[in-house]
Amino acid sequence: MARMMRAICKTDPAPGLVMRDVPIPEPGPDEVLVRVEAASFCGTDLHIHAWDSWSQNRIHPPLTLGHEFAGTVVQAGKGVRHVAEGEYVSAESHITCGMCFQCRTGQAHMCEQTRILGVDRDGAFAEYVAVPEAVIWKNDRSKLPPEIATLQEPFGNAVFATSAQELAGRSIAVLGCGPIGLFTIGIARASGAAAVYASDQTPFRLELARKMGATDVIHVGEVPNVPAAFRERNEGYGLDVVFEMSGSPRAITDAFRIVRNGGRVVLFGIPSRPVEIDVAEALIFKNLSVLALNGRKIFETWYKTRWMLESGVVDLRPLITHRCELEDLDDAIEQIKAGHACKVVVHPNGVDAAPPVTPPPPPASGEAVDAPLPVWSHR
């Protein structure tokens, strides 16, 4: 009889997720089996939970979700050569073909045959996950605890987006303060940006933007003219670089009004419907550089990501707002949907057994002390 484990699954083509017992995967010859210590919830998982149009066209239940994780290798396939049992790892979630034009020219992040953990094959919202050796990334446990190591995958998206332009001494706008937007704020400040202004419609996220180093924030529901609000904060001028991280059609339109003539707009958020842009007025007459990006470079971006996190140049601890066990994930999802959570870290083998995130240094005199992380547990 197969050994069993608990996993969060999409079992039916309908909204919702369920926790159920499934067989522990048997790693193939070129795969390793990882005991998952931490896995983090992503916007993609929220789409699958909601069973929106994208999910209906992409997901084939039954499926175990989760593509951001950290854990320990407990078994290696007979063909595995570079990863050993006992090693502490994460993984690039995009499993590419290795043979197409993109893969063979150093652009594997654009591979049209990509299969994604937790999307096209079973993922890490489980006690164990089987992963190809080719996408395993080794971690240093003394520098990256599991709750930070699991964030390398999404953080790499922001590293990729920000690496494409000079940020030092520039005025920066970040539209959308979801996790990728918040990561971008931290990187921009660490890169020496002169000022970083952020916008969102959720007060909780705007407060996190301040914690990540935003110079000032804009609640888009409280100002009549968002581009004017950005310019007012930037001495009346358009901004040098605008990162559109929300996918909101309104924000995409605003991005081209916020940027200065000759500036750059980076489009990273994914809109749910087509967006109409006045190409002449918004782009050509302003002499803009517009860059549309997705994902991260495999594995070039990972090296930059690791350095930023291990060195402490960017501190992601303020963004881990909740921890939970598998059976409590529905509660965490509701907090995310309500705008009360940022990165939720799931501990499939139990919160109590999970190593804590290293606490930040004591606050300076007069600073407020953050409350402890909320923990959901039936135990």
KETOR-343529 format. One line per 8 residues: number of its first residue (from 0); their letters; for each residue x, y, z of N, C-alpha, C. Coordinates in steps of 0.05 Angstrom, whole numbers, plus 5000, padded with zeros to 4 digits. Atoms other than C-alpha are relative to their C-alpha. Layout:
<pts>
NUM> a> X Y Z X Y Z X Y Z; ...
</pts>
This chain:
<pts>
0> marmmrai> 5017 4976 5000 5000 5000 5000 5018 5025 5000; 4984 4975 5002 5026 5069 4982 4999 5016 5026; 5000 4982 4977 5048 5114 5037 4984 5026 4993; 5018 4978 5005 5000 5173 5045 5011 5026 5013; 4993 4973 4989 5008 5248 5059 4976 5018 4997; 5021 4980 5003 4963 5308 5067 5008 5020 4978; 4995 4981 5022 4957 5357 5008 4976 5017 4996; 5021 4982 5008 4916 5417 4987 4996 4997 4970
8> cktdpapg> 5005 5008 5028 4883 5398 4921 4976 5015 4988; 5023 4993 5017 4838 5423 4866 4989 4973 4990; 5010 5026 5007 4795 5361 4860 4979 5000 4978; 5022 4998 5019 4738 5386 4817 5002 5026 4984; 5000 4975 5015 4728 5438 4762 4979 5020 5011; 5019 4982 4986 4694 5486 4810 5016 5017 5020; 4986 4984 4979 4712 5541 4861 5007 4983 5025; 4993 5012 4975 4748 5520 4924 5023 4981 4998
16> lvmrdvpi> 4978 5020 4997 4804 5474 4948 4993 4982 5023; 5005 5019 4978 4803 5413 4993 5026 4988 5009; 4978 5015 4989 4853 5379 5038 4993 4971 4999; 5006 5029 5001 4857 5305 5025 5026 4984 5003; 4977 5018 4998 4903 5245 5035 5006 4990 4972; 4992 5009 5026 4942 5228 4972 5026 4984 5003; 4975 5015 4997 5000 5180 4959 5025 5019 4999; 4974 4986 5002 5070 5207 4973 5012 4994 4973
24> pepgpdev> 4989 5006 5027 5100 5216 4904 5026 4985 5000; 4975 5015 5003 5153 5169 4881 5017 5015 4979; 4985 4985 5019 5209 5209 4849 5010 4983 4977; 4990 5014 5024 5229 5190 4778 5030 4999 5001; 4970 5003 5001 5301 5174 4758 5015 5027 5002; 4987 4974 5000 5317 5248 4749 4988 5020 5019; 5014 4984 4981 5276 5274 4807 5009 4995 5029; 4996 5004 4971 5283 5285 4882 4974 5004 5015
32> lvrveaas> 5024 4997 4983 5231 5279 4937 5008 5019 5022; 4994 4980 4980 5230 5340 4983 4978 5000 5022; 5018 4996 4977 5199 5343 5053 4996 5030 5003; 5005 4971 5002 5166 5412 5050 4999 5012 5029; 5000 4986 4974 5182 5457 5109 4984 5026 4999; 5015 4976 5003 5150 5520 5082 4992 5003 4970; 5010 4994 5027 5108 5538 5021 4984 5025 5002; 5014 4974 4998 5080 5607 5005 4979 5002 4979
40> fcgtdlhi> 5023 4997 5017 5014 5626 4975 5004 5022 4980; 4995 4981 5022 5014 5662 4908 4973 5008 4987; 5024 4992 5014 4963 5700 4866 4990 4979 4981; 5008 5022 5017 4963 5642 4818 4982 4980 5014; 5016 5019 4984 4937 5597 4873 4972 5012 5006; 5026 4987 4995 4882 5648 4886 4982 4997 4975; 5015 5004 5025 4861 5644 4813 4989 4972 4998; 5009 5028 5002 4858 5568 4817 4978 4995 5021
48> hawdswsq> 5021 5003 4979 4818 5572 4882 4974 5011 4990; 5024 4987 5009 4768 5619 4849 4988 4986 4975; 5008 5013 5024 4765 5576 4786 4990 5020 4979; 5007 4980 5020 4766 5636 4740 5005 4990 4972; 4998 5009 5027 4769 5635 4665 5027 4989 4993; 4973 5010 5005 4844 5627 4663 5003 4972 5011; 4997 5027 4988 4841 5567 4711 4985 4979 4984; 5017 5019 5015 4785 5535 4671 5013 4991 4974
56> nrihpplt> 4987 5007 5025 4828 5537 4609 5027 4987 5003; 4973 5009 4995 4893 5515 4642 5002 4976 5019; 4997 5020 4978 4881 5470 4703 4984 4975 4994; 5013 5025 5004 4864 5397 4698 4999 4984 5026; 5002 5015 4975 4840 5369 4765 5001 4970 4995; 4991 4991 4973 4859 5332 4807 5028 5010 4999; 4974 4987 4999 4919 5375 4823 5007 5010 5028; 4990 4988 4976 4961 5391 4884 5012 5027 4994
64> lghefagt> 4990 4973 5005 4975 5466 4887 5027 5005 5013; 4976 4990 4987 5036 5505 4908 5025 4999 4984; 4976 5000 5015 5098 5527 4871 5023 5015 5013; 4979 4986 4985 5138 5568 4922 5005 4984 5025; 4996 5018 4976 5172 5525 4975 5030 4999 5007; 4973 5007 4990 5233 5505 5015 4997 4975 5017; 5001 5024 4985 5249 5439 5046 5026 4984 4998; 4977 5018 4999 5297 5380 5054 4996 4976 4982
72> vvqagkgv> 5001 5024 5017 5313 5326 5003 5001 4975 5017; 5001 5025 4985 5294 5258 5031 5004 4976 4983; 4995 5022 5018 5302 5215 4969 5008 5011 4973; 4991 4991 5026 5338 5221 4903 4998 4976 4981; 5002 5020 5021 5324 5183 4838 5028 4990 4992; 4975 5013 5006 5377 5137 4812 5017 5015 4979; 4985 4985 5020 5396 5185 4756 5009 5028 5010; 4993 4974 4989 5405 5246 4802 5030 5001 5006
80> rhvaegey> 4971 4999 4997 5478 5269 4803 5009 5024 5017; 4990 4976 4987 5481 5338 4835 4985 5008 5025; 5016 4994 4976 5431 5337 4893 5000 4975 5017; 4998 5023 4982 5438 5292 4954 4979 5002 5022; 5019 5001 4977 5392 5270 5010 5011 5017 5022; 4992 4983 4978 5393 5318 5068 5006 5029 4992; 4995 4973 5008 5405 5380 5026 4975 5017 5002; 5021 4980 4995 5363 5442 5040 4996 5015 4974
88> vsaeshit> 5004 4990 5027 5331 5466 4975 4974 5016 4997; 5025 4989 5012 5279 5507 4938 5001 4992 4971; 5000 5008 5028 5262 5503 4864 4989 5022 4983; 5013 4984 5021 5249 5543 4801 4975 4985 4992; 5026 5014 5005 5176 5528 4789 4995 4994 4970; 5004 5004 5028 5182 5531 4713 5019 4978 4989; 4985 5023 5011 5204 5464 4683 4999 5003 4970; 4999 4994 5028 5227 5479 4613 5010 4976 4984
96> cgmcfqcr> 4994 5023 5017 5239 5433 4553 5029 4996 4995; 4971 5002 5004 5313 5449 4544 5008 4997 4971; 4994 5006 5028 5308 5439 4469 4991 5021 4980; 5011 4981 5019 5270 5497 4438 5019 5023 4996; 4983 4977 5007 5300 5561 4409 5006 5016 5025; 4996 4983 4976 5289 5600 4474 5018 4986 5020; 4984 5014 4981 5319 5546 4518 5029 4999 4992; 4973 5003 5011 5380 5539 4473 5015 5026 4996
104> tgqahmce> 4987 4974 5003 5394 5613 4470 4999 5017 5026; 4999 4987 4974 5392 5629 4545 4975 5015 5007; 5026 4986 4994 5319 5650 4546 4979 4979 5009; 5018 5022 4991 5289 5589 4581 4974 5010 5013; 5024 4990 4987 5240 5634 4618 4978 5006 4980; 5019 4996 5021 5205 5643 4551 4992 4974 4986; 5006 5025 5012 5200 5569 4535 4970 4995 4997; 5029 5004 5005 5133 5554 4503 4990 4973 5009
112> qtrilgvd> 5007 5026 4990 5134 5483 4530 5002 4998 5030; 4996 5000 4970 5141 5504 4603 4977 4986 5014; 5019 5012 4982 5106 5462 4655 5006 5011 5028; 4996 4986 4975 5096 5495 4723 4990 4983 5023; 5008 5014 4975 5095 5463 4792 4974 5012 5010; 5024 4990 4988 5027 5468 4823 4980 5011 4980; 5018 4992 5021 4996 5486 4756 4996 4978 4979; 5001 5021 5020 5014 5433 4705 5008 4973 5011
120> rdgafaey> 4994 5024 4986 5039 5381 4754 4998 5005 5030; 5005 4997 4971 5031 5368 4829 5021 5017 5013; 4982 4981 4988 5061 5422 4873 5005 4995 5030; 4988 5001 4973 5084 5437 4944 4982 5006 5023; 5018 4997 4978 5022 5449 4985 4993 4971 5010; 5001 5028 4991 5035 5379 5013 5024 4995 5018; 4978 5007 4982 5080 5344 5062 5025 4994 4984; 4977 5007 5017 5124 5321 5004 4994 5009 4972
128> vavpeavi> 5003 4993 5029 5136 5343 4932 5023 4987 4984; 4979 5010 5018 5174 5309 4875 5006 5021 4980; 4991 4978 5017 5215 5358 4834 5024 4990 4983; 4977 5007 5016 5263 5348 4775 5026 5013 5011; 4974 4989 4991 5336 5356 4794 5008 5025 4985; 4992 4977 5017 5344 5406 4737 4991 5026 5011; 5010 4974 4990 5303 5459 4774 5005 5004 5030; 4994 4997 4971 5329 5448 4845 5020 5022 5004
136> wkndrskl> 4982 4978 4993 5362 5507 4878 5008 4996 5029; 4990 5006 4973 5406 5495 4939 5001 5026 5017; 5001 4978 4981 5398 5540 5000 5021 4997 5022; 4983 5000 4977 5443 5558 5058 4981 5006 5024; 5019 4997 4978 5401 5546 5121 5009 5021 5020; 4991 4981 4981 5445 5590 5163 4994 5029 4992; 5005 4973 5010 5428 5650 5119 4971 5004 4991; 5027 4998 5010 5358 5635 5093 4982 4980 5014
144> ppeiatlq> 5019 5019 4988 5306 5604 5140 4978 4993 4980; 5020 5008 5019 5250 5567 5105 4979 5021 4992; 5021 4980 5006 5200 5624 5110 5010 5022 4981; 4988 4981 5019 5248 5669 5071 5008 4985 4974; 4992 5016 5023 5275 5614 5025 4977 4995 4981; 5023 5005 5017 5205 5600 4999 4992 5024 4983; 5007 4976 5015 5199 5672 4976 5019 5007 4977; 4981 4994 5022 5259 5669 4929 4987 4999 4973
152> epfgnavf> 5013 5003 5026 5215 5646 4872 4984 5025 4992; 5014 4976 5008 5166 5705 4872 5017 5025 5002; 4982 4976 4998 5219 5755 4895 5016 5003 4975; 4984 4999 5025 5258 5736 4833 4986 5015 4978; 5015 4985 5020 5202 5766 4791 5007 5030 5002; 4994 4972 4995 5215 5834 4822 5029 5006 4994; 4971 4997 5006 5290 5825 4816 5004 5002 4970; 4998 4999 5030 5282 5811 4741 4989 5027 4990
160> atsaqela> 5012 4975 5010 5236 5871 4731 5017 5024 5005; 4984 4976 4992 5281 5920 4768 5028 4999 4988; 4973 5003 5011 5346 5893 4737 5002 5012 4972; 5000 4991 5029 5325 5918 4668 5004 5029 4997; 4996 4971 5002 5336 5992 4684 5016 5011 5023; 4984 4987 4979 5380 6039 4724 4980 5013 5020; 5018 4989 4980 5346 6058 4790 5014 5021 5018; 4986 4981 4982 5400 6096 4828 4995 5029 4992
168> grsiavlg> 5004 4972 5005 5383 6169 4834 4974 5007 4985; 5024 4996 5015 5317 6160 4797 4975 5002 5017; 5026 5000 4987 5246 6176 4817 4984 4977 4989; 5013 5025 5007 5205 6112 4817 4971 5000 5009; 5028 5004 4992 5130 6098 4817 4995 4970 4998; 5008 5028 5000 5103 6030 4836 4969 4999 5002; 5029 5001 5000 5030 6019 4817 4990 4972 5007; 5009 5026 4990 5000 5962 4857 5019 4989 5021
176> cgpiglft> 4984 5009 4977 5025 5939 4925 4993 4972 5009; 5000 5028 4994 5014 5865 4920 5029 4992 5006; 4973 5009 4993 5075 5822 4938 5021 5009 4980; 4979 4993 5019 5112 5836 4873 5006 5030 5000; 4996 4971 4998 5100 5911 4878 5015 5007 5025; 4986 4995 4975 5123 5910 4950 5029 4992 4999; 4972 5008 5005 5185 5871 4932 5015 5021 4984; 4988 4980 5018 5199 5923 4878 5007 5025 5016
184> igiarasg> 4994 4977 4983 5195 5979 4929 5026 4996 5016; 4976 5006 4984 5247 5945 4973 5025 5000 4983; 4976 5001 5017 5294 5933 4915 5007 5028 4990; 4994 4973 5009 5287 6004 4889 5014 5017 5021; 4987 4985 4978 5305 6033 4957 5028 4990 5004; 4973 5011 4996 5363 5986 4964 5019 5007 4977; 4983 4993 5024 5387 6006 4894 5006 5029 4999; 4993 4972 4999 5392 6079 4913 4981 5018 4986
192> aaavyasd> 5019 4982 5013 5329 6107 4882 4997 5026 5016; 5003 4975 4986 5320 6180 4898 4974 5002 5015; 5027 5000 4987 5246 6171 4915 4984 4977 4988; 5018 5021 5010 5196 6114 4910 4972 5006 5010; 5028 4994 4993 5122 6130 4908 4983 4976 4992; 5015 5024 5005 5071 6074 4912 4970 5006 5002; 5029 4996 4999 4996 6069 4900 4986 4973 5002; 5017 5023 4997 4942 6019 4917 4973 5010 5011
200> qtpfrlel> 5026 4992 4989 4870 6018 4940 4994 4987 5027; 5004 5014 4974 4881 5977 5004 5018 5012 5021; 4983 4987 4979 4905 6013 5067 5021 4981 5012; 4981 5020 4989 4938 5949 5093 5025 4998 4983; 4978 5002 5019 4981 5944 5031 5016 5026 4999; 4986 4974 5000 4998 6018 5032 5018 5002 5025; 4984 4999 4975 5023 6010 5104 5025 4982 4996; 4977 5017 5006 5067 5952 5081 5020 5014 4981
208> arkmgatd> 4983 4985 5018 5093 5997 5025 5018 5019 5016; 4983 4982 4983 5117 6046 5078 5021 4984 5014; 4981 5016 4986 5150 5990 5116 5023 4991 4982; 4980 5008 5019 5187 5970 5053 5017 5023 4990; 4983 4977 5006 5214 6040 5045 4988 5020 4981; 5012 4981 5018 5164 6078 5002 5003 5028 5011; 4997 4972 4992 5177 6153 5005 4972 5011 5008; 5027 4992 4994 5102 6166 5003 4981 4981 4985
216> vihvgevp> 5019 5018 5012 5039 6128 4985 4975 5015 4991; 5024 4988 5010 4975 6144 4947 4977 4980 5000; 5024 5017 5001 4907 6113 4960 4984 5008 4976; 5012 4993 5026 4877 6111 4890 4970 5006 5003; 5029 4994 4996 4806 6114 4918 4995 5026 5013; 5004 4975 4985 4818 6179 4955 5010 5024 4986; 4991 4977 5015 4848 6223 4901 4985 5001 4974; 5015 4998 5025 4810 6249 4840 5016 4995 4976
224> nvpaafre> 4982 5002 5024 4870 6248 4794 5026 4987 5009; 4976 5015 4990 4923 6194 4808 5025 5010 4987; 4975 4989 5012 4975 6219 4757 5008 5027 5012; 4994 4974 4989 4969 6289 4785 5011 4997 5029; 4991 5004 4973 4979 6262 4856 5029 4991 5000; 4972 5009 5002 5044 6227 4835 5017 5024 4993; 4983 4978 5008 5070 6289 4800 5003 5021 5022; 4999 4981 4977 5052 6333 4860 5022 4992 5020
232> rnegygld> 4980 5010 4981 5096 6289 4904 5028 5001 4988; 4974 4999 5013 5152 6293 4853 5007 5028 4989; 4994 4972 5006 5158 6369 4852 4988 5009 4973; 5014 4992 5023 5109 6373 4795 5008 4987 4974; 4989 5013 5024 5148 6329 4747 4990 4972 4997; 5005 5029 5005 5134 6262 4715 5022 4984 5012; 4980 5016 4988 5172 6204 4744 5017 4986 4979; 4981 5012 5018 5233 6171 4713 4992 4972 4991
240> vvfemsgs> 5007 5028 5006 5210 6098 4718 4974 4993 5014; 5026 5008 4988 5140 6071 4729 4998 4970 4997; 5005 5029 5000 5129 5998 4748 4970 4996 5004; 5028 5007 4997 5058 5975 4734 4998 4971 5008; 4999 5027 4988 5049 5915 4779 4973 4989 5007; 5026 5008 4992 4974 5910 4788 4984 4986 4979; 5016 5011 5022 4946 5892 4720 4973 5015 4997; 5024 4985 5001 4890 5942 4732 5000 5017 4974
248> praitdaf> 5001 4983 5024 4868 5974 4666 5003 5029 5006; 4997 4972 4993 4862 6041 4701 5029 5006 5007; 4972 4996 4992 4932 6034 4730 5018 5000 4975; 4984 5001 5025 4961 6015 4662 4997 5026 4985; 5004 4974 5014 4930 6078 4631 5014 5022 5016; 4987 4979 4983 4955 6120 4690 5030 4999 4997; 4970 5002 5001 5026 6093 4683 5011 5018 4979; 4989 4984 5022 5035 6129 4616 4995 5030 5005
256> rivrnggr> 5004 4972 4993 5009 6194 4647 5019 5009 5023; 4982 4994 4978 5054 6189 4708 5029 5003 4992; 4972 5000 5008 5119 6177 4672 5007 5026 4985; 4991 4976 5014 5160 6236 4647 5005 4995 4971; 4992 5002 5028 5175 6250 4574 5028 4987 4999; 4974 5013 5002 5232 6204 4555 5005 4979 5022; 4997 5019 4978 5220 6159 4616 4995 4972 4991; 5004 5028 5006 5207 6085 4621 4977 4989 5016
264> vvlfgips> 5022 5014 4987 5145 6044 4637 5006 4970 4998; 4997 5029 4999 5153 5972 4658 4973 4987 5007; 5026 5014 4996 5090 5929 4650 5005 4972 5009; 4996 5026 4989 5090 5869 4695 4973 4988 5009; 5026 5010 4992 5018 5864 4721 4985 4989 4976; 5015 5013 5022 4972 5820 4680 4971 5008 5001; 5028 4992 5000 4905 5851 4662 4981 4977 4993; 5019 5021 5005 4843 5808 4661 4985 5003 4974
272> rpveidva> 5014 4995 5026 4818 5839 4596 5018 5019 4983; 4985 4982 5017 4846 5878 4536 4999 5029 5010; 4999 4973 4991 4868 5949 4552 5006 5018 4976; 4996 4981 5023 4862 6007 4502 5019 5022 5008; 4980 4979 4995 4921 6055 4499 5001 5018 4975; 4995 4981 5022 4928 6118 4457 5030 5001 4994; 4972 5005 5005 4994 6098 4427 5015 5026 4992; 4987 4975 5008 5009 6166 4395 5004 5019 5024
280> ealifknl> 4998 4981 4978 4994 6210 4455 5015 4989 5024; 4990 5012 4975 5014 6162 4511 5029 4991 4997; 4974 5012 5004 5077 6132 4480 5018 5015 4981; 4982 4989 5021 5104 6161 4415 5008 5029 5006; 4994 4972 4995 5098 6235 4430 5015 5005 5026; 4985 4997 4975 5128 6224 4499 5027 4987 4998; 4974 5013 5004 5187 6185 4470 5006 4980 5022; 4997 5018 4978 5177 6130 4521 5014 4974 4992
288> svlalngr> 4991 5028 5002 5213 6064 4530 4980 4984 5016; 5020 5018 4986 5162 6010 4547 5010 4972 4999; 4990 5027 4997 5183 5942 4572 4979 4983 5013; 5019 5019 4989 5136 5884 4582 5015 4975 5008; 4985 5022 4989 5163 5828 4626 4983 4980 5014; 5013 5022 4986 5143 5762 4656 5020 4981 5011; 4983 5020 4988 5175 5714 4704 5028 5010 5008; 4973 4993 4992 5250 5714 4716 5019 4983 4983
296> kifetwyk> 4981 5015 5015 5313 5689 4681 5009 4975 5016; 4993 5026 4987 5330 5616 4696 5028 4993 4991; 5001 4994 4972 5376 5615 4733 5015 5026 5007; 4985 4976 4996 5411 5681 4725 4988 5017 5022; 5013 4983 4980 5360 5719 4767 5003 4988 5028; 4998 5012 4973 5365 5668 4824 5026 5008 5014; 4976 4993 4987 5437 5686 4837 4998 5029 5012; 5004 4973 4990 5419 5760 4845 4980 4999 5024
304> trwmlesg> 5020 5002 4979 5359 5741 4887 5013 4990 5026; 4987 5012 4977 5400 5698 4934 5018 5021 5014; 4983 4981 4988 5451 5753 4944 4985 5022 5015; 5016 4979 4987 5399 5806 4960 4988 4991 5027; 5013 5010 4975 5365 5762 5012 5020 4991 5021; 4979 5010 4980 5427 5730 5044 5015 5024 5012; 4984 4976 4990 5462 5798 5050 4983 5018 5017; 5017 4982 4985 5401 5831 5081 4995 5026 4986
312> vvdlrpli> 5005 4975 5015 5400 5885 5027 4970 5006 4998; 5029 4997 5000 5325 5873 5022 4989 4981 5021; 5011 5016 4978 5287 5848 5084 4971 4995 4994; 5028 5007 5007 5223 5810 5067 4983 4993 5024; 5015 5008 4977 5203 5795 5138 4974 5016 5005; 5025 4986 4996 5151 5851 5142 4977 4990 4982; 5021 5008 5019 5113 5819 5084 4989 4972 5006; 5011 5026 4991 5104 5751 5117 4980 5006 5022
320> thrceled> 5020 4990 4981 5039 5770 5151 4985 4977 5014; 5015 5022 4988 5010 5701 5166 5014 4974 4996; 4990 5028 5002 5032 5629 5179 4976 4982 5005; 5022 5018 4995 4985 5570 5175 5008 4971 4994; 4997 5028 5007 4980 5495 5170 4981 4994 4977; 5016 5006 5024 4948 5459 5111 4970 5002 5005; 5029 5000 4995 4880 5452 5145 4988 5027 5004; 5010 4972 4995 4876 5527 5157 5003 5018 4975
328> lddaieqi> 4995 4984 5023 4891 5550 5086 4976 5016 4991; 5024 4985 5008 4819 5570 5072 4997 5026 5016; 5001 4975 4984 4822 5620 5130 5020 5020 4989; 4980 4982 5010 4886 5649 5101 4991 5012 4973; 5009 4990 5025 4855 5655 5032 4980 5022 5004; 5020 4979 4994 4797 5695 5061 5014 5026 5009; 4985 4976 4992 4847 5742 5094 5013 5014 4976; 4988 4989 5024 4882 5752 5028 4979 5015 4983
336> kaghackv> 5021 4988 5016 4817 5765 4991 4989 5025 5013; 5010 4976 4986 4796 5815 5045 5021 5022 5001; 4979 4979 4999 4862 5853 5037 5014 5003 5026; 4988 4999 4973 4887 5835 5106 5026 4984 5002; 4976 5017 4999 4946 5791 5087 5017 5006 4975; 4982 4997 5023 5007 5795 5042 5010 4972 4993; 4990 5027 5005 5051 5732 5039 4991 4982 5023; 5009 5020 4981 5019 5673 5074 5019 4976 4996
344> vvhpngvd> 4982 5022 5001 5069 5618 5091 4986 4976 5012; 5013 5025 4992 5041 5547 5096 5022 4981 5009; 4982 5020 4990 5076 5495 5138 4987 4973 4999; 5015 5026 5004 5052 5427 5112 5006 4980 5022; 4994 5019 4979 5088 5389 5167 4997 5012 5028; 5006 4988 4974 5064 5435 5223 5014 5026 5006; 4988 4974 4992 5075 5506 5246 5019 4997 5024; 4984 5003 4976 5102 5483 5313 5028 4989 4994
352> aappvtpp> 4974 5011 5007 5159 5445 5278 5016 5019 4983; 4986 4982 5019 5177 5503 5233 5019 5019 5015; 4982 4981 4988 5239 5544 5250 4989 5028 4997; 5010 4973 5002 5220 5616 5265 5017 5018 4983; 4985 4979 5014 5240 5675 5223 5017 5015 5020; 4983 4985 4982 5299 5709 5255 4988 5027 5006; 5012 4974 4993 5271 5769 5293 5017 5023 4991; 4985 4976 5007 5290 5839 5270 5014 5011 5024
360> pppasgea> 4986 4988 4977 5337 5880 5313 4980 5017 5017; 5018 4984 4983 5305 5917 5373 4995 5027 4988; 5006 4974 5011 5269 5981 5351 5015 5022 5015; 4988 4977 4987 5301 6048 5364 4980 5012 5019; 5017 4987 4981 5274 6089 5420 4977 5015 4987; 5023 4986 5011 5204 6113 5405 4986 4986 4977; 5012 5015 5022 5191 6063 5348 4980 4980 5011; 5020 5020 4993 5130 6018 5351 5011 4973 4996
368> vdaplpvw> 4992 5028 5003 5141 5944 5361 4978 4985 4985; 5020 5015 5015 5106 5900 5310 4988 4978 5016; 5014 5023 4987 5055 5850 5334 5011 4974 4989; 4991 5026 5011 5073 5776 5327 4983 4991 4977; 5015 5010 5023 5052 5739 5264 4975 4985 5009; 5023 5017 4994 4981 5712 5266 5005 4971 4991; 4997 5028 5007 4981 5636 5267 4973 4987 5003; 5025 5016 4999 4921 5593 5249 5008 4971 5005
376> shr> 4994 5028 4996 4923 5523 5277 4977 4987 5015; 5020 5015 4986 4872 5471 5297 5012 4984 5023; 4987 5016 4979 4923 5438 5342 5001 5014 5027
</pts>
